[in-house]
């Protein structure tokens, strides 16, 4: 498991790798804070290309990121969700909360 933040112009990327669960929630919160507070960022991307698992604490961190991004006038998009990962969002109805690309 790892969570990496990349800043490039107006875009901030949170790159998830491995399992995102209760044990990674603090690291996820820190990544969220970093991208939300970075100067000039208007677009936030969360990249799931290397993520293998997401539990409810990961979804909670994403919901908080979405709320805070909305309040700050920043867009959020979830990228590279494979079918299994997307089904996790779909089952809970979270597919209607997030934008996927």
Residue, then its C-alpha position, 0 to 999 in steps of 0.5 A: x500500500x502506498x499513497x503518492x501525491x503529485x502536483x503539476x500546474x493546476x492538477x493534483x494527483x493522488x495515486x493509490x497503490x495496493x489495498x486502501x483500508x483502515x490502516x491507510x486512512x491517516x495517510x489518505x487524509x494527509x494526502x487529501x489535506x496536501x492537495x486541498x491546500x496546495x496553491x493554484x490547484x483547481x483539479x484533483x485526480x485520484x488514480x486507482x490504476x494500481x489500487x487492489x482494494x478499497x474498504x469503507x474507510x477509503x470511501x469515507x476519505x473520498x467522500x470527505x475529499x469530495x465535500x472539501x473540494x466542492x467547498x473550495x471550488x475544486x473539481x474531483x475525478x476518480x481515474x482508472x477504476x477497473x470493473x471490480x473497483x467500480x462495483x465497490x462504488x456502485x453497490x453502495x450507490x457512491x457511483x452517483x456521488x463521484x465523477x469517473x474518468 
